Amino acid sequence: MATLTQQLDRASARYLGQVEMHDSNEDRLNRLKEGDFITARICRLDPSIDKAPYFETYRVPYVKWMRVLDVLIHISEGLCVEYAHRWYCGVKKCGTCAVRVNGRETLSCWEPAQPDMVIEPLRHLPVVRDLIVDREPYERKVMELGPLLMRTQPYPGLPEYITDREMRAASYAMDCINCMACYSACPVLDLGTETNFSGPAPLVQLAQVALDPRDGLDRLSLIEHTASISECVSCYRCEEVCPAEIPIVSRVIEPLKALAFAISPANKKHQAAFLEIVRDRGRIDPSALVLKTQGLRALLSPVRALRLWMKGKISPSKTFLGWTIPGVEQVRRLFSAVKGA
Amino acid sequence: MKFAYYPGCSAQSTCKELNASLLVVAEKLGLELTEYASASCTGSREIRAVRPELFLALNARIMAMAERDNLPLMTVCNTCTLNFLDTQKRLEEDPEAKDRVNEVLKAEGLRYRGKCRVTHFLWMLLDDIGAERLRHMVVRPLKGLKLAAFYGCHIVRPPAHFQFFDSRNARSIETINSILGCESIDYSGRTECCGFHTAAANEKVAIKLTGRHIKSAKDGGAQAMVTPCPLCHTVLDTFQREMEREVKQKLNVPVLHLPQLVGLALGLAPEQLQLDRHMVPVALPL
């Protein structure tokens, strides 16, 4: 049976843009033919000499099946021998060759070369030279999260029976190749020192053990404070660029939030308040949510609240009189009928 | 054209003008809408994360109501749209979860079959009304208006649902803008995140991130922004004063809901579309 997604007309407005821009892998492979020239604008920076990054443009003859990596190799082996870029396996395994091509993070070994390319290093990591970034900040964050399996039960020795079903939750994160594409794409990390959010990549490392059924360590503080998971904006930029196609938001970040909530609902005030409001009223009352989540802090901006009230954006009377949607009993029954998580 | 209409929490609380304008625009477009008064919240990002089974049941219940009436389900909120699509996908992939959900829904006299077409007002305009018909309905082309489309995340990402290699390629709002007769500007924030889902707990991230997007739209010459999502609207509109302090620049960019923009071109009066309910006053050069 065709799935719902397949039944949809590809011309639907939902896909508009990708039709003209030829988003599929096949389309991207077929943009060039042998004999064509590729224009590559490469970002250069040697922090010991240059004050700011600058661009150089090279023309590279296209050879069939050429990847972005092949273009970089062509440049660094002939046109600009001092050009620095890092790669090792060339087959999507080692995760060392991620760069930004036309503003999008990708593995240079796995991306078909395009007619016009701007190639830049990953963001949110210091540049060592040209396309090479220093992975130290990421590695430090991973160390802080201590992604080691901590058993509460003694190790039973080999063979240790565990089913695929039990391991499924942790298995998604295990596809990670540490390429840092998501770390570069995350918009929250744009805030630099103004955010404590660890970024997606370190959370993926944490999820490999935290979602493992054999793990017994209370990781609440690591998830909530060290990684500041509540600063994730759920924008799915990480999922969009992940070359291993890990559903980072839905299979890593959300399960970690669920884990923190299971350990201590009191610590996840926002989620607890949200659940309570939907159960009691059927729908979210934004003022009630802000009051319950932020507590007295919400009252610190009375001018703002007054402006919102005057525009009818909030209705305190409704909030305090405890309105509900018609038929809220049905929603409440659902809440009690669905057991556990 | 008949639709089951799901406004969601935001369009019935902080963005009441969205619901109001959608209803008058729907009438103008000749849509017959069925609303379910007992439809609950879809769980936003919160219930979805911490109680996934309950999340599936809440969404399946709403879709089952639309299925019972044999109607496609139309939303006006990106996050609700993604929640419905995610529920469909998860229940399609996991028949056991579907059985568990249906066990719970049975007590309410409902059954989720997974046959409901979920659409957003944005997609409906082009897929169901169609570009040609919409063009014929325009009585007041929005000539001279320079707009910045702000998509929001959950209508272009994740790729599992929308299959964009690069979500910046999305063109649906710009297509509608050109049908309505106005000009779309290109700017860096088009498909970026507004940060709404961290704002209830702490608005710092949303203000810092979104201030940059509005600034880039303003610097690109936008006279107004248009968004298909009430959550993005809440951040873009109500936090704009705080953002001005952040980017050290007067922004004052009015933010329209997509139905409001369509309504203007269809000849509806600003009062009918409740343009006066926004925090940033809407003054358009029309």
Boltz contact constraints between the chains, C-beta under 6 A:
constraints:
  - contact:
      token1: [A, 4]
      token2: [B, 88]
      max_distance: 6.0
  - contact:
      token1: [A, 12]
      token2: [B, 127]
      max_distance: 6.0
  - contact:
      token1: [A, 13]
      token2: [B, 123]
      max_distance: 6.0
  - contact:
      token1: [A, 13]
      token2: [B, 126]
      max_distance: 6.0
  - contact:
      token1: [A, 13]
      token2: [B, 127]
      max_distance: 6.0
  - contact:
      token1: [A, 13]
      token2: [B, 172]
      max_distance: 6.0
  - contact:
      token1: [A, 14]
      token2: [B, 123]
      max_distance: 6.0
  - contact:
      token1: [A, 16]
      token2: [B, 171]
      max_distance: 6.0
  - contact:
      token1: [A, 16]
      token2: [B, 172]
      max_distance: 6.0
  - contact:
      token1: [A, 17]
      token2: [B, 169]
      max_distance: 6.0
  - contact:
      token1: [A, 17]
      token2: [B, 170]
      max_distance: 6.0
  - contact:
      token1: [A, 17]
      token2: [B, 171]
      max_distance: 6.0
  - contact:
      token1: [A, 18]
      token2: [B, 164]
      max_distance: 6.0
  - contact:
      token1: [A, 18]
      token2: [B, 169]
      max_distance: 6.0
  - contact:
      token1: [A, 21]
      token2: [B, 169]
      max_distance: 6.0
  - contact:
      token1: [A, 23]
      token2: [B, 164]
      max_distance: 6.0
  - contact:
      token1: [A, 23]
      token2: [B, 165]
      max_distance: 6.0
  - contact:
      token1: [A, 104]
      token2: [B, 166]
      max_distance: 6.0
  - contact:
      token1: [A, 187]
      token2: [B, 193]
      max_distance: 6.0
  - contact:
      token1: [A, 187]
      token2: [B, 209]
      max_distance: 6.0
  - contact:
      token1: [A, 191]
      token2: [B, 208]
      max_distance: 6.0
  - contact:
      token1: [A, 230]
      token2: [B, 201]
      max_distance: 6.0
  - contact:
      token1: [A, 231]
      token2: [B, 198]
      max_distance: 6.0
  - contact:
      token1: [A, 231]
      token2: [B, 205]
      max_distance: 6.0
  - contact:
      token1: [A, 233]
      token2: [B, 193]
      max_distance: 6.0
  - contact:
      token1: [A, 233]
      token2: [B, 195]
      max_distance: 6.0
  - contact:
      token1: [A, 233]
      token2: [B, 197]
      max_distance: 6.0
  - contact:
      token1: [A, 233]
      token2: [B, 198]
      max_distance: 6.0
  - contact:
      token1: [A, 234]
      token2: [B, 45]
      max_distance: 6.0
  - contact:
      token1: [A, 234]
      token2: [B, 197]
      max_distance: 6.0
  - contact:
      token1: [A, 235]
      token2: [B, 153]
      max_distance: 6.0
  - contact:
      token1: [A, 235]
      token2: [B, 193]
      max_distance: 6.0
  - contact:
      token1: [A, 236]
      token2: [B, 153]
      max_distance: 6.0
  - contact:
      token1: [A, 236]
      token2: [B, 157]
      max_distance: 6.0
  - contact:
      token1: [A, 236]
      token2: [B, 158]
      max_distance: 6.0
  - contact:
      token1: [A, 239]
      token2: [B, 158]
      max_distance: 6.0
  - contact:
      token1: [A, 240]
      token2: [B, 157]
      max_distance: 6.0
  - contact:
      token1: [A, 240]
      token2: [B, 159]
      max_distance: 6.0
  - contact:
      token1: [A, 254]
      token2: [B, 49]
      max_distance: 6.0
  - contact:
      token1: [A, 257]
      token2: [B, 49]
      max_distance: 6.0
  - contact:
      token1: [A, 258]
      token2: [B, 49]
      max_distance: 6.0
  - contact:
      token1: [A, 258]
      token2: [B, 50]
      max_distance: 6.0
  - contact:
      token1: [A, 261]
      token2: [B, 50]
      max_distance: 6.0
  - contact:
      token1: [A, 270]
      token2: [B, 201]
      max_distance: 6.0
  - contact:
      token1: [A, 271]
      token2: [B, 46]
      max_distance: 6.0
  - contact:
      token1: [A, 271]
      token2: [B, 50]
      max_distance: 6.0
  - contact:
      token1: [A, 274]
      token2: [B, 46]
      max_distance: 6.0
  - contact:
      token1: [A, 278]
      token2: [B, 41]
      max_distance: 6.0
  - contact:
      token1: [A, 282]
      token2: [B, 40]
      max_distance: 6.0
  - contact:
      token1: [A, 283]
      token2: [B, 9]
      max_distance: 6.0
  - contact:
      token1: [A, 283]
      token2: [B, 41]
      max_distance: 6.0
  - contact:
      token1: [A, 284]
      token2: [B, 9]
      max_distance: 6.0
  - contact:
      token1: [A, 284]
      token2: [B, 41]
      max_distance: 6.0
  - contact:
      token1: [A, 286]
      token2: [B, 13]
      max_distance: 6.0
  - contact:
      token1: [A, 286]
      token2: [B, 14]
      max_distance: 6.0
  - contact:
      token1: [A, 289]
      token2: [B, 200]
      max_distance: 6.0
  - contact:
      token1: [A, 290]
      token2: [B, 200]
      max_distance: 6.0
  - contact:
      token1: [A, 293]
      token2: [B, 200]
      max_distance: 6.0
  - contact:
      token1: [A, 293]
      token2: [B, 201]
      max_distance: 6.0
  - contact:
      token1: [A, 311]
      token2: [B, 277]
      max_distance: 6.0
  - contact:
      token1: [A, 312]
      token2: [B, 277]
      max_distance: 6.0
  - contact:
      token1: [A, 313]
      token2: [B, 14]
      max_distance: 6.0
  - contact:
      token1: [A, 326]
      token2: [B, 37]
      max_distance: 6.0
  - contact:
      token1: [A, 326]
      token2: [B, 38]
      max_distance: 6.0
  - contact:
      token1: [A, 327]
      token2: [B, 38]
      max_distance: 6.0
  - contact:
      token1: [A, 330]
      token2: [B, 38]
      max_distance: 6.0
  - contact:
      token1: [A, 330]
      token2: [B, 108]
      max_distance: 6.0
  - contact:
      token1: [A, 331]
      token2: [B, 40]
      max_distance: 6.0
  - contact:
      token1: [A, 334]
      token2: [B, 57]
      max_distance: 6.0
  - contact:
      token1: [A, 337]
      token2: [B, 104]
      max_distance: 6.0
  - contact:
      token1: [A, 338]
      token2: [B, 53]
      max_distance: 6.0
  - contact:
      token1: [A, 338]
      token2: [B, 54]
      max_distance: 6.0
  - contact:
      token1: [A, 338]
      token2: [B, 57]
      max_distance: 6.0
  - contact:
      token1: [A, 338]
      token2: [B, 104]
      max_distance: 6.0
  - contact:
      token1: [A, 341]
      token2: [B, 51]
      max_distance: 6.0
  - contact:
      token1: [A, 341]
      token2: [B, 52]
      max_distance: 6.0
  - contact:
      token1: [A, 341]
      token2: [B, 53]
      max_distance: 6.0
